[in-house]
């Protein structure tokens, strides 16, 4: 699939106050990661936001880095960038499922995260998806994070978390 298929895309959100994004990327496939970063950074800059980038060894470390940053730094949102290409073992399924599940879990806790950890069969699929001129999945992930930040600001900034609260007694 190339850019010939079209999908509806929301307009970029508008922010009264600037946003600061942490982009966490795995450069395991550096050329793919570089293209994802180009798309993501352009999207953030398109709304007047700023971004920092940190690198981790692989896709499994991306959610952990986001969790650490959330506890120790002051970011409004996060973008996860990486690529997992199917190999000859079941490690592919483990990395795909566990990284996605961890990012979803962080999102359910109130973090604004866009996920562009590509899960593909081959490098050609990854190149098409990462290319900012083709499918621009890095830009789409940044757009997702930005829309979640806009929603969080609309509804208030207090982070309440998910789950059970201890009783007052």
DRENRO-838187 format. One record per residue: chain; x, y, z of N, C-alpha, C in turn; residue in one letter; residue number from 1. Coordinates in nm, 4 decimals, m for minus. Last residue first. Layout:
NODE   cadena       n.c1       n.c2       n.c3      ca.c1      ca.c2      ca.c3       c.c1       c.c2       c.c3   residuo   num
NODE        A          X          Y          Z          X          Y          Z          X          Y          Z         A   NUM
...
This chain:
NODE   cadena       n.c1       n.c2       n.c3      ca.c1      ca.c2      ca.c3       c.c1       c.c2       c.c3   residuo   num
NODE        A    m1.0535     0.5351     5.5226    m1.0533     0.4862     5.6614    m0.9247     0.4195     5.6986         X   169
NODE        A    m1.0633     0.6000     5.2601    m1.0237     0.7060     5.3531    m1.0148     0.6574     5.4978         X   168
NODE        A    m0.9200     0.3512     5.0407    m1.0283     0.4058     5.1206    m0.9760     0.5098     5.2180         X   167
NODE        A    m0.7408     0.4165     4.7374    m0.7481     0.3612     4.8733    m0.8620     0.4261     4.9511         X   166
NODE        A    m0.8855     0.3645     4.4197    m0.8315     0.4595     4.5166    m0.8392     0.3949     4.6543         X   165
NODE        A    m0.8079     0.1740     4.1292    m0.8740     0.1871     4.2580    m0.8052     0.2931     4.3432         X   164
NODE        A    m0.7758     0.3278     3.8039    m0.7704     0.2172     3.8990    m0.8401     0.2507     4.0278         X   163
NODE        A    m0.5749     0.5864     3.6798    m0.6780     0.4877     3.6546    m0.6640     0.3809     3.7625         X   162
NODE        A    m0.5225     0.9444     3.7109    m0.4828     0.8044     3.7059    m0.6020     0.7134     3.6826         X   161
NODE        A    m0.5550     1.2166     3.7080    m0.6230     1.1413     3.8122    m0.5810     0.9953     3.8164         X   160
NODE        A    m0.4137     1.5197     3.6575    m0.4009     1.3781     3.6244    m0.4579     1.2974     3.7400         X   159
NODE        A    m0.5533     1.8204     3.5545    m0.5245     1.7329     3.6677    m0.5191     1.5882     3.6209         X   158
NODE        A    m0.6273     1.9881     3.3472    m0.4929     1.9312     3.3450    m0.4636     1.8346     3.4590         X   157
NODE        A    m0.9227     1.9808     3.1444    m0.8514     2.0116     3.2687    m0.7218     1.9352     3.2740         X   156
NODE        A    m1.0329     1.9440     2.8980    m1.1030     1.8853     3.0121    m1.0361     1.9147     3.1448         X   155
NODE        A    m0.8509     2.0743     2.7326    m0.9932     2.1104     2.7273    m1.0659     2.0623     2.8526         X   154
NODE        A    m0.6187     1.9352     2.7855    m0.6286     2.0767     2.8250    m0.7736     2.1241     2.8244         X   153
NODE        A    m0.6853     1.6881     2.6747    m0.6547     1.6973     2.8176    m0.6648     1.8419     2.8666         X   152
NODE        A    m0.7110     1.7654     2.4051    m0.8261     1.7120     2.4785    m0.8047     1.7220     2.6292         X   151
NODE        A    m0.4486     1.8410     2.3492    m0.5575     1.9388     2.3351    m0.6808     1.8930     2.4116         X   150
NODE        A    m0.3239     1.5925     2.3891    m0.2888     1.7065     2.4746    m0.3990     1.8113     2.4689         X   149
NODE        A    m0.4412     1.4504     2.1781    m0.4673     1.4082     2.3165    m0.4320     1.5196     2.4154         X   148
NODE        A    m0.3328     1.5894     1.9634    m0.4778     1.5896     1.9836    m0.5150     1.5449     2.1243         X   147
NODE        A    m0.0601     1.5270     1.9999    m0.1058     1.6657     2.0076    m0.2573     1.6743     2.0296         X   146
NODE        A    m0.0603     1.2500     1.9557    m0.0207     1.3035     2.0861    m0.0718     1.4455     2.1035         X   145
NODE        A    m0.1399     1.2508     1.6839    m0.2215     1.1832     1.7854    m0.1894     1.2362     1.9250         X   144
NODE        A     0.0753     1.3843     1.5665    m0.0585     1.4439     1.5607    m0.1493     1.3813     1.6655         X   143
NODE        A     0.2741     1.1944     1.6110     0.2847     1.3252     1.6763     0.1492     1.3945     1.6762         X   142
NODE        A     0.1740     0.9949     1.4423     0.1876     0.9696     1.5863     0.1984     1.0999     1.6637         X   141
NODE        A     0.1918     1.1228     1.1941     0.0602     1.0815     1.2448     0.0650     1.0545     1.3952         X   140
NODE        A     0.4680     1.1516     1.1679     0.3830     1.2697     1.1774     0.2462     1.2366     1.2333         X   139
NODE        A     0.5291     0.8776     1.1479     0.5866     0.9591     1.2556     0.5049     1.0853     1.2773         X   138
NODE        A     0.3991     0.8000     0.9142     0.3484     0.7496     1.0426     0.4088     0.8236     1.1623         X   137
NODE        A     0.3956     0.8738     0.6299     0.4269     0.9656     0.7399     0.3699     0.9222     0.8750         X   136
NODE        A     0.3545     0.7637     0.3768     0.2518     0.7469     0.4791     0.2750     0.8290     0.6047         X   135
NODE        A     0.5361     0.9744     0.1997     0.4461     0.8625     0.1717     0.3390     0.8555     0.2821         X   134
NODE        A     0.6877     1.1728     0.3058     0.6135     1.2033     0.1840     0.5117     1.0934     0.1521         X   133
NODE        A     0.8151     1.0591     0.5265     0.7250     1.1728     0.5481     0.6419     1.2108     0.4251         X   132
NODE        A     0.8339     0.7127     0.5627     0.8646     0.8237     0.4737     0.7656     0.9384     0.4928         X   131
NODE        A     0.7298     0.4976     0.7060     0.8087     0.5994     0.7756     0.8297     0.7252     0.6920         X   130
NODE        A     0.5988     0.3360     0.5200     0.5241     0.3892     0.6345     0.5987     0.5035     0.7030         X   129
NODE        A     0.8066     0.2719     0.3430     0.6864     0.3398     0.2937     0.6119     0.4054     0.4097         X   128
NODE        A     0.9836     0.1365     0.5171     1.0254     0.2593     0.4476     0.9051     0.3389     0.3992         X   127
NODE        A     0.8318    m0.0869     0.5960     0.8743     0.0121     0.6949     0.9113     0.1438     0.6279         X   126
NODE        A     0.8096    m0.2267     0.3557     0.6885    m0.1774     0.4232     0.7239    m0.0685     0.5236         X   125
NODE        A     1.0850    m0.2853     0.3208     1.0137    m0.2007     0.2237     0.8865    m0.1433     0.2863         X   124
NODE        A     1.1429    m0.4625     0.5274     1.1963    m0.3268     0.5333     1.1269    m0.2332     0.4337         X   123
NODE        A     0.8510    m0.6511     0.6356     0.9795    m0.6342     0.5667     1.0202    m0.4871     0.5680         X   122
NODE        A     0.6305    m0.6564     0.8008     0.6830    m0.7841     0.7521     0.8220    m0.7707     0.6905         X   121
NODE        A     0.6060    m0.4479     1.0978     0.5967    m0.4774     0.9551     0.6597    m0.6130     0.9221         X   120
NODE        A     0.5219    m0.2047     1.2993     0.5306    m0.3506     1.3052     0.5016    m0.4012     1.1646         X   119
NODE        A     0.6488     0.0961     1.4303     0.6009     0.0220     1.3141     0.6201    m0.1274     1.3356         X   118
NODE        A     0.5501     0.2944     1.6594     0.6395     0.1785     1.6556     0.5835     0.0913     1.5441         X   117
NODE        A     0.4178     0.5372     1.7040     0.4632     0.5002     1.5703     0.5752     0.3980     1.5813         X   116
NODE        A     0.1801     0.6701     1.9058     0.2609     0.5507     1.8869     0.2923     0.5272     1.7396         X   115
NODE        A     0.1529     0.9358     2.1283     0.1316     0.8907     1.9919     0.2289     0.7786     1.9630         X   114
NODE        A     0.0141     1.0058     2.4425     0.1180     0.9370     2.3663     0.0684     0.9064     2.2259         X   113
NODE        A    m0.0351     1.1450     2.7342    m0.0727     1.1729     2.5949     0.0383     1.1206     2.5047         X   112
NODE        A    m0.1354     0.9673     3.0231    m0.0287     1.0230     2.9420    m0.0772     1.0392     2.7985         X   111
NODE        A    m0.3330     0.8380     3.1688    m0.3470     0.9802     3.1434    m0.2361     1.0435     3.0630         X   110
NODE        A    m0.3340     0.5705     3.1880    m0.3007     0.6426     3.3108    m0.3045     0.7938     3.2904         X   109
NODE        A    m0.3676     0.4937     2.9303    m0.4830     0.4800     3.0194    m0.4594     0.5460     3.1544         X   108
NODE        A    m0.1038     0.5290     2.8421    m0.2101     0.6173     2.7953    m0.3330     0.6114     2.8833         X   107
NODE        A     0.0181     0.3107     2.9646     0.0578     0.4463     3.0027    m0.0479     0.5482     2.9591         X   106
NODE        A    m0.1154     0.1063     2.8216    m0.1295     0.1161     2.9667    m0.0913     0.2556     3.0159         X   105
NODE        A    m0.0168     0.1524     2.5629    m0.1600     0.1662     2.5910    m0.1843     0.1823     2.7403         X   104
NODE        A     0.2504     0.0882     2.6085     0.2148     0.2245     2.5686     0.0666     0.2500     2.5941         X   103
NODE        A     0.2240    m0.1842     2.6698     0.2794    m0.0919     2.7693     0.2449     0.0528     2.7360         X   102
NODE        A     0.1221    m0.2871     2.4282     0.0443    m0.2995     2.5520     0.0934    m0.1996     2.6573         X   101
NODE        A     0.3374    m0.2335     2.2542     0.2056    m0.1732     2.2315     0.1216    m0.1749     2.3587         X   100
NODE        A     0.5362    m0.3951     2.3659     0.5573    m0.2502     2.3549     0.4234    m0.1793     2.3358         X    99
NODE        A     0.4149    m0.6520     2.3519     0.4499    m0.5937     2.4815     0.4739    m0.4431     2.4728         X    98
NODE        A     0.3688    m0.6966     2.0727     0.2605    m0.6991     2.1706     0.2963    m0.6268     2.2997         X    97
NODE        A     0.6304    m0.6676     1.9566     0.5132    m0.5930     1.9090     0.4063    m0.5831     2.0172         X    96
NODE        A     0.7865    m0.8489     2.1083     0.8214    m0.7072     2.1041     0.7005    m0.6239     2.0611         X    95
NODE        A     0.6482    m1.0936     2.0594     0.6718    m1.0446     2.1955     0.6975    m0.8946     2.1945         X    94
NODE        A     0.6593    m1.1179     1.7805     0.5307    m1.1051     1.8484     0.5462    m1.0494     1.9894         X    93
NODE        A     0.9436    m1.1385     1.7484     0.8654    m1.0325     1.6830     0.7333    m1.0105     1.7559         X    92
NODE        A     1.0141    m1.3780     1.8654     1.0528    m1.2541     1.9327     0.9745    m1.1350     1.8759         X    91
NODE        A     0.9727    m1.6069     1.7273     0.8549    m1.5450     1.7887     0.8880    m1.4176     1.8641         X    90
NODE        A     1.1886    m1.5822     1.4339     1.1478    m1.6349     1.5646     1.0238    m1.5623     1.6163         X    89
NODE        A     1.2686    m1.4606     1.2034     1.2452    m1.6047     1.1973     1.1952    m1.6631     1.3288         X    88
NODE        A     1.0999    m1.1441     1.1948     1.2163    m1.2283     1.1688     1.1751    m1.3748     1.1676         X    87
NODE        A     0.9441    m0.8410     1.1138     0.9287    m0.9837     1.1438     1.0562    m1.0597     1.1047         X    86
NODE        A     1.0652    m0.5482     1.2581     1.0471    m0.6230     1.1335     1.0447    m0.7724     1.1670         X    85
NODE        A     0.9780    m0.2639     1.4168     0.9988    m0.4059     1.4427     0.9665    m0.4791     1.3127         X    84
NODE        A     1.0764     0.0588     1.5016     1.0394    m0.0323     1.3943     1.0745    m0.1745     1.4354         X    83
NODE        A     0.9731     0.3753     1.6463     1.0582     0.2574     1.6328     1.0090     0.1702     1.5201         X    82
NODE        A     0.8692     0.6207     1.8661     0.9129     0.5916     1.7297     1.0059     0.4707     1.7283         X    81
NODE        A     0.6273     0.7869     2.0462     0.7069     0.6644     2.0432     0.7400     0.6302     1.8983         X    80
NODE        A     0.5929     1.0916     2.1990     0.5807     1.0226     2.0715     0.6790     0.9058     2.0735         X    79
NODE        A     0.4076     1.2642     2.4538     0.5167     1.1774     2.4112     0.4859     1.1177     2.2744         X    78
NODE        A     0.3409     1.5699     2.6399     0.3080     1.4488     2.5672     0.4319     1.3805     2.5143         X    77
NODE        A     0.4418     1.7620     2.8052     0.2970     1.7565     2.7870     0.2532     1.6283     2.7183         X    76
NODE        A     0.6935     1.7133     3.0539     0.6494     1.7119     2.9148     0.4974     1.7048     2.9103         X    75
NODE        A     0.9109     1.7368     3.2760     0.7860     1.8097     3.2561     0.7527     1.8190     3.1072         X    74
NODE        A     1.0427     1.4458     3.4532     1.0527     1.5651     3.3691     0.9150     1.6271     3.3498         X    73
NODE        A     0.9929     1.2151     3.6021     1.1074     1.2981     3.6351     1.1182     1.4299     3.5583         X    72
NODE        A     0.7712     1.0679     3.5217     0.7949     1.0844     3.6653     0.8989     1.1913     3.6954         X    71
NODE        A     0.7981     1.0760     3.2450     0.6756     1.1285     3.3061     0.6959     1.1543     3.4550         X    70
NODE        A     1.0411     0.9441     3.2088     1.0307     1.0873     3.1783     0.9074     1.1484     3.2444         X    69
NODE        A     0.9637     0.6829     3.2772     1.0666     0.7525     3.3552     1.0552     0.9028     3.3336         X    68
NODE        A     0.7762     0.6308     3.0724     0.7368     0.6273     3.2135     0.8353     0.7002     3.3029         X    67
NODE        A     0.9431     0.6468     2.8478     0.8310     0.7402     2.8626     0.7860     0.7453     3.0079         X    66
NODE        A     1.1108     0.4300     2.8991     1.1675     0.5655     2.8920     1.0586     0.6707     2.9077         X    65
NODE        A     0.9234     0.2219     2.8820     0.9937     0.2473     3.0081     1.0524     0.3880     3.0102         X    64
NODE        A     0.8470     0.2324     2.6089     0.7504     0.2648     2.7155     0.8173     0.2932     2.8501         X    63
NODE        A     1.1089     0.1677     2.4881     1.0401     0.2948     2.4652     0.9375     0.3251     2.5743         X    62
NODE        A     1.2112    m0.0852     2.5139     1.2549     0.0158     2.6104     1.1810     0.1484     2.5963         X    61
NODE        A     1.1138    m0.2283     2.2987     1.0691    m0.2653     2.4337     1.1072    m0.1614     2.5387         X    60
NODE        A     1.2517    m0.1248     2.0771     1.1106    m0.0899     2.0982     1.0621    m0.1233     2.2392         X    59
NODE        A     1.5894    m0.0403     2.1895     1.4884    m0.1096     2.1103     1.3478    m0.0689     2.1483         X    58
NODE        A     1.7656     0.1528     2.3169     1.8140     0.0460     2.2288     1.7084    m0.0173     2.1378         X    57
NODE        A     1.6684     0.4999     2.2771     1.6780     0.3783     2.3572     1.7140     0.2636     2.2629         X    56
NODE        A     1.7086     0.8518     2.2781     1.7181     0.7239     2.2088     1.7331     0.6111     2.3089         X    55
NODE        A     1.5108     1.1467     2.2823     1.6014     1.0537     2.3498     1.5976     0.9230     2.2721         X    54
NODE        A     1.4430     1.4829     2.2027     1.4487     1.3432     2.1596     1.5484     1.2672     2.2451         X    53
NODE        A     1.2032     1.7411     2.2425     1.3322     1.6827     2.2759     1.3282     1.5395     2.2255         X    52
NODE        A     1.0278     2.0146     2.0986     1.0463     1.8728     2.1234     1.1895     1.8438     2.1626         X    51
NODE        A     0.7608     2.2550     2.0874     0.9016     2.2188     2.0930     0.9118     2.0711     2.1267         X    50
NODE        A     0.5045     2.3957     1.8691     0.5557     2.3228     1.9848     0.7053     2.3005     1.9766         X    49
NODE        A     0.3675     2.5045     1.6599     0.4466     2.5946     1.7430     0.5037     2.5281     1.8665         X    48
NODE        A     0.2593     2.3179     1.5042     0.1668     2.3807     1.5993     0.2417     2.4752     1.6929         X    47
NODE        A     0.4787     2.2328     1.3590     0.3656     2.2903     1.2872     0.2612     2.3539     1.3767         X    46
NODE        A     0.6408     2.1002     1.5347     0.6773     2.2379     1.4999     0.5624     2.3095     1.4283         X    45
NODE        A     0.5063     1.8546     1.5242     0.5120     1.9306     1.6495     0.5442     2.0768     1.6210         X    44
NODE        A     0.5549     1.7843     1.2550     0.4177     1.7971     1.3050     0.4137     1.8800     1.4331         X    43
NODE        A     0.8328     1.7665     1.2469     0.7638     1.8660     1.1635     0.6205     1.8887     1.2124         X    42
NODE        A     0.8759     1.5499     1.4171     0.9234     1.6824     1.4563     0.8556     1.7919     1.3744         X    41
NODE        A     0.7589     1.3378     1.2673     0.7095     1.3741     1.4006     0.7506     1.5156     1.4384         X    40
NODE        A     0.9122     1.3288     1.0282     0.7682     1.3505     1.0251     0.7135     1.3984     1.1581         X    39
NODE        A     1.1711     1.2837     1.1321     1.1437     1.3989     1.0462     0.9945     1.4312     1.0449         X    38
NODE        A     1.1329     1.0390     1.2674     1.1647     1.1600     1.3426     1.1375     1.2860     1.2600         X    37
NODE        A     1.0950     0.8647     1.0528     0.9875     0.8826     1.1511     1.0085     1.0120     1.2296         X    36
NODE        A     1.3493     0.8872     0.9347     1.2307     0.9342     0.8629     1.1133     0.9561     0.9582         X    35
NODE        A     1.5063     0.7727     1.1405     1.5308     0.9099     1.0966     1.4103     0.9670     1.0228         X    34
NODE        A     1.4050     0.5115     1.1488     1.3890     0.6000     1.2641     1.4098     0.7460     1.2263         X    33
NODE        A     1.4993     0.4197     0.9028     1.3554     0.4233     0.9296     1.3273     0.5213     1.0431         X    32
NODE        A     1.7739     0.4383     0.9459     1.7131     0.5101     0.8343     1.5615     0.5230     0.8518         X    31
NODE        A     1.8129     0.2666     1.1739     1.8345     0.4115     1.1813     1.7690     0.4889     1.0677         X    30
NODE        A     1.6770     0.0447     1.3423     1.6818     0.0643     1.1969     1.6913     0.2153     1.1769         X    29
NODE        A     1.7266     0.1387     1.6033     1.7708     0.0050     1.5626     1.7805    m0.0039     1.4103         X    28
NODE        A     1.6702     0.3750     1.7396     1.7339     0.3826     1.6080     1.7869     0.2472     1.5593         X    27
NODE        A     1.3799     0.4451     1.8992     1.4799     0.3404     1.8893     1.5404     0.3471     1.7503         X    26
NODE        A     1.2801     0.7420     2.0692     1.2957     0.6596     1.9495     1.4023     0.5532     1.9684         X    25
NODE        A     1.0604     0.9662     2.1929     1.1454     0.8552     2.2342     1.1568     0.7618     2.1146         X    24
NODE        A     1.0118     1.2991     2.2276     1.0110     1.1933     2.1269     1.1106     1.0873     2.1734         X    23
NODE        A     0.8225     1.4984     2.4255     0.9407     1.4129     2.4263     0.9194     1.3046     2.3209         X    22
NODE        A     0.7052     1.8301     2.3763     0.6920     1.6875     2.3501     0.8268     1.6183     2.3685         X    21
NODE        A     0.5269     2.0977     2.4830     0.6615     2.0419     2.4823     0.6476     1.8900     2.4778         X    20
NODE        A     0.3288     2.3648     2.3553     0.3425     2.2276     2.4017     0.4881     2.1846     2.3915         X    19
NODE        A     0.2179     2.6961     2.4519     0.3000     2.6011     2.3762     0.3012     2.4620     2.4391         X    18
NODE        A    m0.1247     2.7897     2.4770     0.0069     2.7834     2.5389     0.0879     2.6764     2.4673         X    17
NODE        A    m0.3279     2.7583     2.2982    m0.3073     2.8912     2.3554    m0.1697     2.9012     2.4200         X    16
NODE        A    m0.3185     2.5656     2.0016    m0.2842     2.5755     2.1429    m0.2661     2.7208     2.1838         X    15
NODE        A    m0.5110     2.3705     1.7871    m0.4563     2.5037     1.8129    m0.4344     2.5157     1.9633         X    14
NODE        A    m0.4513     2.0660     1.6011    m0.5101     2.1424     1.7114    m0.4404     2.2775     1.7253         X    13
NODE        A    m0.4896     2.0167     1.2517    m0.3997     2.0317     1.3658    m0.4704     2.1087     1.4764         X    12
NODE        A    m0.7796     1.8276     1.1540    m0.6965     1.9468     1.1451    m0.6051     1.9516     1.2670         X    11
NODE        A    m0.7715     1.4721     1.1030    m0.8172     1.5896     1.1764    m0.7249     1.7074     1.1486         X    10
NODE        A    m0.8128     1.2957     0.8040    m0.7196     1.3432     0.9055    m0.7775     1.4677     0.9708         X     9
NODE        A    m0.9269     1.0094     0.6397    m0.9617     1.1387     0.6966    m0.8604     1.1739     0.8051         X     8
NODE        A    m0.7184     0.8671     0.3868    m0.7895     0.8565     0.5137    m0.8207     0.9966     0.5619         X     7
NODE        A    m0.6534     0.7074     0.0745    m0.6665     0.8269     0.1579    m0.7490     0.7971     0.2821         X     6
NODE        A    m0.4116     0.5362    m0.1100    m0.5293     0.5245    m0.0250    m0.5370     0.6463     0.0668         X     5
NODE        A    m0.1651     0.6111    m0.2161    m0.2851     0.6219    m0.2987    m0.4135     0.6096    m0.2173         X     4
NODE        A     0.0724     0.5765    m0.0853    m0.0034     0.6957    m0.0498    m0.1345     0.7072    m0.1290         X     3
NODE        A     0.0548     0.2181    m0.0808     0.1295     0.3439    m0.0860     0.0378     0.4582    m0.0478         X     2
NODE        A     0.0854    m0.1175     0.0000     0.0000     0.0000     0.0000     0.0896     0.1234     0.0000         X     1
